[in-house]
C-alpha cells in the first residue's frame, strides 16, 4: 500500500493505494465491510425498506470500509490531542503544587 499527500491550491488530498489481484482486493474489502456491516456500519435502510448485505454493491462495501478508516484516523488524532492535554495539565499542576 502506498500513501501520499497531494497538495494543490491550499488543500491537501490523502491518497491511500492498495494494489493486488482483483479477487484479493474484492475479498479483503468485502470481508472487512461485511464485518463492519454486521456491527451496524453502513446503510441498513429502514424497517419498511431494509437493506441487506447481498443488496450492497462493491462500491457501497468500499464506502463502509473507507468511512471506518476515516473515523479511526480522526479518533486516533483526537485521542492524541486529549492525552497531550492531560499530560500538559498534570505537568502544570505538578509545577504549581503548594509546598510548606
ZAKOL-623424 format. One line per 10 residues: number of its first residue (from 1); their letters; for each residue x, y, z of N, C-alpha, C, O, CB. Coordinates in Angstrom, 2 decimals, decimal comma. Atoms other than C-alpha are relative to their C-alpha. Glycine has a CB too. Layout:
NUM> a> X Y Z X Y Z X Y Z X Y Z X Y Z; ...
end
This chain:
1> xxxxxxxxxx> 0,86 -1,17 0,00 0,00 0,00 0,00 0,90 1,23 0,00 1,91 1,30 0,71 -0,97 0,00 1,23; -0,73 -1,26 0,03 1,24 3,45 -0,84 -0,92 1,10 0,51 -2,10 1,15 0,16 0,51 0,32 -1,44; 0,76 -1,13 -0,52 0,11 6,55 0,99 0,75 1,27 -0,36 1,97 1,36 -0,16 -0,23 -0,10 1,54; -0,63 -1,25 0,40 0,76 10,04 -0,29 -0,89 1,18 0,36 -2,11 1,06 0,50 0,30 0,00 -1,51; 0,68 -1,27 -0,13 -0,17 13,65 0,35 0,09 0,68 -1,38 1,15 0,69 -1,99 0,65 0,90 1,14; 0,01 -0,76 1,24 -1,19 15,64 -2,74 -0,57 1,38 0,33 -1,76 1,52 0,62 -0,85 -0,73 -1,12; 0,40 -1,37 -0,35 -1,28 19,41 -2,11 -0,23 0,80 -1,27 0,58 0,78 -2,21 1,08 0,68 0,90; 0,30 -0,83 1,15 -2,95 21,76 -4,54 -0,98 1,09 0,41 -2,02 0,81 1,01 -0,58 -0,85 -1,16; 0,88 -1,14 -0,26 -4,48 25,23 -4,19 -0,41 0,11 1,47 -1,57 0,40 1,77 -1,23 -0,10 -0,87; 0,28 -0,16 -1,42 -4,25 25,28 -0,41 -0,77 -1,16 0,63 -1,14 -1,08 1,81 -0,77 1,24 0,20
11> xxxxxxxxxx> 0,66 1,18 -0,54 -5,93 21,88 0,03 0,90 -1,21 -0,21 1,69 -1,27 -1,15 -1,39 -0,23 -0,68; -0,80 1,21 0,10 -4,36 18,50 0,62 -0,91 -1,21 -0,06 -1,85 -1,34 0,72 0,97 -0,12 1,19; 0,71 1,26 0,15 -5,68 15,16 -0,52 0,92 -1,11 0,46 2,09 -1,15 0,08 -0,47 -0,23 -1,47; -0,75 1,20 -0,39 -4,53 11,96 1,15 -0,43 -1,12 -0,93 -1,63 -1,38 -1,09 -0,25 -0,37 1,52; 0,29 1,13 0,87 -4,30 9,06 -1,25 0,60 -1,27 0,60 1,79 -1,34 0,88 0,54 0,24 -1,44; -0,43 1,32 -0,47 -4,12 5,50 0,01 -0,25 -0,98 -1,14 -1,37 -1,11 -1,62 -0,76 -0,43 1,32; 0,13 0,94 1,11 -3,47 2,91 -2,67 0,36 -1,40 0,44 1,33 -1,62 1,17 0,87 0,43 -1,19; -0,22 1,40 -0,29 -3,68 -0,82 -2,40 -0,17 -0,73 -1,31 -1,25 -0,70 -1,91 -0,98 -0,55 1,10; 0,07 0,71 1,27 -2,88 -2,92 -5,44 0,27 -1,48 0,24 1,27 -1,86 0,85 1,01 0,58 -1,01; -0,14 1,46 -0,08 -3,38 -6,67 -5,61 -0,90 -0,59 -1,06 -1,60 0,14 -1,77 -0,35 -0,54 1,44
21> xxxxxxxxxx> 0,91 0,67 0,93 -5,19 -9,21 -7,71 -1,43 0,39 0,34 -1,78 0,53 1,51 0,18 -1,54 0,05; 1,38 -0,43 -0,20 -8,81 -8,21 -8,19 -0,72 -0,90 0,99 -1,43 -0,41 1,87 -0,75 0,01 -1,33; 0,64 0,96 -0,90 -10,00 -11,34 -6,41 0,39 0,26 1,46 -0,44 0,18 2,36 0,36 -1,45 -0,39; -0,49 -0,28 -1,35 -7,85 -10,48 -3,39 -0,58 1,30 0,54 -1,04 1,36 1,68 1,53 0,06 0,01; 0,53 -1,30 -0,43 -8,95 -6,84 -3,25 -1,47 -0,12 0,35 -1,90 0,34 1,41 0,21 1,06 -1,10; 1,43 0,15 -0,24 -12,63 -7,73 -3,52 -0,24 -0,83 1,25 -1,16 -0,54 2,02 -0,69 -0,66 -1,21; 0,16 0,85 -1,19 -12,22 -10,43 -0,86 0,34 0,75 1,28 -0,41 0,68 2,25 0,89 -1,23 -0,13; -0,42 -0,74 -1,20 -10,35 -8,22 1,62 -1,00 1,10 0,32 -1,46 1,21 1,46 1,42 0,60 -0,19; 0,95 -1,08 -0,22 -12,64 -5,23 1,18 -1,36 -0,58 0,39 -2,02 -0,08 1,30 -0,13 0,89 -1,27; 1,29 0,62 -0,30 -15,70 -7,47 1,18 -0,08 -0,55 1,40 -1,07 -0,34 2,10 -0,27 -1,10 -0,98
31> xxxxxxxxxx> 0,00 0,56 -1,35 -14,74 -9,28 4,36 0,02 1,09 1,07 -0,68 1,00 2,07 1,19 -0,94 0,18; -0,05 -1,10 -0,95 -13,85 -6,06 6,16 -1,35 0,71 0,06 -1,85 1,03 1,14 1,12 1,00 -0,37; 1,30 -0,67 0,05 -17,08 -4,42 5,01 -1,09 -0,86 0,63 -1,97 -0,34 1,32 -0,37 0,34 -1,44; 1,01 0,89 -0,57 -19,13 -7,47 5,97 0,08 0,01 1,53 -0,94 0,06 2,21 0,18 -1,45 -0,53; -0,20 -0,10 -1,45 -17,64 -7,41 9,47 -0,63 1,29 0,53 -1,38 1,27 1,51 1,51 -0,06 0,36; 0,51 -1,31 -0,45 -18,45 -3,69 9,80 -1,51 0,10 -0,17 -2,20 0,65 0,69 0,69 1,13 -0,77; 1,44 -0,03 0,24 -21,93 -4,09 8,29 -0,72 -0,79 1,09 -1,76 -0,36 1,59 -0,33 -0,58 -1,40; 0,60 0,82 -1,07 -22,69 -6,85 10,81 0,04 0,72 1,35 -0,76 0,42 2,24 0,73 -1,34 0,12; -0,11 -0,79 -1,24 -21,62 -4,38 13,55 -0,83 1,28 -0,09 -0,73 2,14 0,80 1,47 0,35 0,28; 0,90 -1,14 0,10 -24,15 -1,82 12,31 0,48 1,14 -0,87 -0,22 2,15 -1,01 -0,27 0,52 1,33
41> xxxxxxxxxx> -0,53 -1,07 0,86 -21,97 0,26 9,99 -0,67 -0,07 -1,38 -1,14 -1,12 -1,81 1,55 -0,11 -0,15; 0,59 -0,05 1,33 -23,25 1,37 6,61 -1,50 0,23 0,05 -2,10 0,31 1,12 0,30 -1,28 -0,74; 1,43 -0,27 0,13 -26,76 1,96 5,36 -0,78 -1,31 0,08 -0,63 -2,19 -0,78 -0,31 0,74 -1,35; 0,84 1,19 -0,18 -29,18 -0,66 6,64 -1,44 0,25 -0,41 -2,31 -0,61 -0,23 0,05 -0,46 1,45; 1,34 -0,33 0,43 -32,22 1,09 5,25 -0,91 0,31 1,17 -0,46 0,76 2,22 -0,58 -1,13 -0,81; 1,00 -0,25 -1,03 -35,42 1,39 7,26 -0,73 -1,30 0,31 -0,54 -2,31 -0,37 -1,01 1,11 -0,45; 0,80 1,18 -0,32 -37,78 -1,07 8,92 -0,91 -0,37 -1,18 -1,14 -1,55 -1,45 -0,84 0,24 1,27; 0,89 0,23 1,12 -40,10 -0,65 5,94 0,75 -0,46 -1,25 0,22 -1,20 -2,08 -0,80 1,25 -0,31; -0,80 0,32 1,18 -37,33 -0,97 3,38 1,44 -0,29 0,41 2,34 0,52 0,18 -0,05 1,17 -1,02; -1,35 0,32 -0,47 -34,31 -2,75 4,87 0,97 -0,27 -1,16 0,58 -0,71 -2,24 -0,03 -1,20 0,92
51> xxxxxxxxxx> -1,06 0,34 0,95 -31,02 -3,07 3,04 0,80 -1,14 0,62 1,30 -1,02 1,74 0,92 1,26 -0,33; -0,74 1,17 -0,49 -29,37 -6,46 3,42 1,34 -0,08 -0,71 1,54 0,53 -1,77 -0,81 -1,31 -0,20; -1,35 0,12 0,51 -25,77 -7,41 2,78 0,04 -0,33 -1,49 0,78 0,30 -2,24 0,75 -1,04 0,77; -0,04 0,45 1,39 -26,47 -9,14 -0,51 -0,46 1,07 -0,99 -0,22 0,94 -2,19 -0,86 -1,22 -0,16; 0,44 -1,09 0,87 -28,03 -5,92 -1,88 1,10 1,03 -0,26 0,96 1,86 -1,16 -1,19 0,69 0,61; -1,05 -1,02 0,12 -24,80 -3,90 -1,50 0,86 -0,22 -1,23 1,19 -1,36 -1,59 0,87 0,01 1,25; -0,96 0,07 1,11 -22,61 -3,08 -4,48 1,42 -0,01 0,56 1,63 0,25 1,75 -0,20 1,21 -0,98; -1,41 -0,06 -0,43 -18,82 -3,34 -4,33 0,36 1,41 0,45 1,12 1,57 1,41 0,94 -0,45 -1,13; -0,28 -1,38 -0,39 -18,71 0,48 -4,16 -0,56 0,30 1,38 0,12 0,94 2,19 -0,58 0,98 -1,03; 0,59 -0,23 -1,32 -21,07 0,55 -1,17 0,80 -0,72 1,09 0,93 -0,21 2,20 -1,46 -0,48 0,01
61> xxxxxxxxxx> -0,84 0,73 -0,95 -18,90 -2,06 0,55 1,30 0,77 0,25 1,74 0,90 1,39 0,31 -1,43 -0,52; -1,22 -0,80 -0,13 -15,79 0,02 -0,14 -0,27 1,26 0,80 0,57 1,68 1,60 0,57 0,36 -1,37; 0,36 -1,20 -0,75 -17,58 3,10 1,21 -0,08 -0,28 1,50 0,32 0,56 2,30 -1,34 0,55 -0,50; 0,06 0,37 -1,42 -18,22 1,28 4,51 1,41 -0,06 0,57 1,67 0,46 1,66 -0,72 -1,37 0,19; -1,40 0,13 -0,47 -14,51 0,45 4,82 0,66 1,39 0,04 1,35 1,70 1,01 0,81 -0,95 -0,94; -0,57 -1,34 0,03 -13,49 3,99 3,82 -0,48 0,83 1,19 0,32 1,47 1,87 -0,37 0,71 -1,32; 0,54 -0,77 -1,13 -15,82 5,58 6,38 0,62 -0,44 1,32 0,90 0,39 2,18 -1,53 -0,15 0,06; -0,60 0,52 -1,22 -14,37 3,32 9,08 1,45 0,45 0,14 1,88 0,87 1,21 -0,07 -1,52 0,04; -1,41 -0,44 -0,03 -10,76 4,13 8,16 0,08 1,48 0,34 0,88 1,88 1,18 0,69 -0,27 -1,37; 0,00 -1,43 -0,26 -11,51 7,86 8,12 -0,33 0,28 1,47 0,33 1,10 2,10 -1,00 0,71 -0,91
71> xxxxxxxxxx> 0,40 -0,22 -1,39 -13,24 7,67 11,51 1,12 -0,43 0,96 1,36 0,23 1,97 -1,29 -0,77 0,32; -1,10 0,45 -0,86 -10,35 5,69 13,01 1,15 1,00 0,00 1,76 1,23 1,05 0,50 -1,37 -0,44; -1,06 -1,01 0,06 -7,84 8,29 11,81 -0,38 1,20 0,87 0,44 1,70 1,64 0,27 0,44 -1,47; 0,46 -1,13 -0,80 -9,92 11,09 13,35 0,01 -0,34 1,48 0,44 0,46 2,30 -1,40 0,43 -0,43; 0,02 0,43 -1,41 -10,40 9,12 16,58 1,41 -0,04 0,59 1,62 0,39 1,72 -0,66 -1,37 0,13; -1,38 0,08 -0,50 -6,65 8,49 16,90 0,56 1,40 0,21 1,24 1,65 1,20 0,89 -0,79 -0,99; -0,49 -1,37 -0,14 -5,88 12,18 16,32 -0,62 0,66 1,23 0,08 1,33 1,98 -0,32 0,83 -1,26; 0,67 -0,58 -1,17 -8,47 13,23 18,92 0,50 -0,61 1,30 0,64 0,09 2,30 -1,50 -0,18 -0,11; -0,55 0,65 -1,19 -7,15 10,67 21,41 1,36 0,57 0,33 1,66 0,84 1,49 0,09 -1,53 -0,20; -1,32 -0,58 -0,21 -3,63 12,01 20,94 -0,12 1,40 0,61 0,57 1,72 1,58 0,79 0,06 -1,31
81> xxxxxxxxxx> 0,18 -1,36 -0,52 -4,80 15,60 21,49 -0,47 -0,02 1,45 -0,01 0,77 2,27 -1,00 0,78 -0,87; 0,52 0,10 -1,37 -6,69 14,58 24,62 1,11 -0,44 0,96 1,26 0,13 2,05 -1,18 -0,99 0,05; -1,09 0,47 -0,86 -3,72 12,66 26,04 1,06 1,07 0,19 1,60 1,22 1,28 0,63 -1,25 -0,58; -0,97 -1,09 -0,10 -1,40 15,57 25,28 -0,50 1,07 0,95 0,27 1,58 1,77 0,28 0,60 -1,39; 0,58 -1,00 -0,90 -3,76 17,99 27,04 0,04 -0,48 1,45 0,29 0,30 2,36 -1,44 0,33 -0,42; -0,04 0,57 -1,35 -3,95 15,65 30,05 1,42 0,04 0,55 1,63 0,38 1,72 -0,54 -1,44 0,00; -1,40 -0,04 -0,44 -0,16 15,38 30,22 0,42 1,42 0,34 1,07 1,66 1,37 0,91 -0,58 -1,10; -0,32 -1,41 -0,26 0,21 19,14 29,97 -0,65 0,48 1,29 -0,02 1,18 2,08 -0,46 0,88 -1,17; 0,71 -0,40 -1,22 -2,39 19,64 32,70 0,67 -0,60 1,24 0,82 0,08 2,25 -1,49 -0,43 -0,06; -0,68 0,64 -1,14 -0,64 17,13 35,00 1,33 0,70 0,29 1,66 0,95 1,45 0,23 -1,50 -0,27
91> xxxxxxxxxx> -1,29 -0,68 -0,19 2,73 18,81 34,42 -0,19 1,39 0,58 0,58 1,82 1,45 0,77 0,08 -1,33; 0,28 -1,33 -0,53 1,25 22,24 35,06 -0,42 -0,07 1,45 0,03 0,73 2,27 -1,09 0,68 -0,82; 0,46 0,18 -1,38 -0,47 21,04 38,21 1,16 -0,39 0,91 1,27 0,12 2,03 -1,10 -1,06 0,07; -1,14 0,42 -0,81 2,69 19,35 39,47 0,94 1,17 0,26 1,52 1,27 1,34 0,75 -1,14 -0,68; -0,89 -1,14 -0,16 4,66 22,54 38,91 -0,57 1,07 0,92 0,17 1,91 1,44 0,31 0,61 -1,34; 0,61 -1,05 -0,81 2,17 24,63 40,84 -0,50 -0,49 1,37 -1,27 0,19 2,04 -1,15 0,60 -0,76; 0,43 0,53 -1,31 1,68 22,42 43,91 0,59 0,83 1,12 1,70 1,36 1,03 0,40 -1,48 0,16; -0,46 -0,74 -1,17 1,95 24,06 47,26 1,05 -0,81 0,76 0,97 -2,03 0,86 -1,19 0,34 0,92; -0,99 0,61 -0,88 4,94 23,35 49,41 0,14 0,89 1,21 0,13 2,11 1,09 1,36 -0,21 -0,71; -0,18 -0,76 -1,24 5,40 24,39 53,02 1,38 -0,28 0,57 1,75 0,26 1,61 -1,09 -0,34 1,04
end
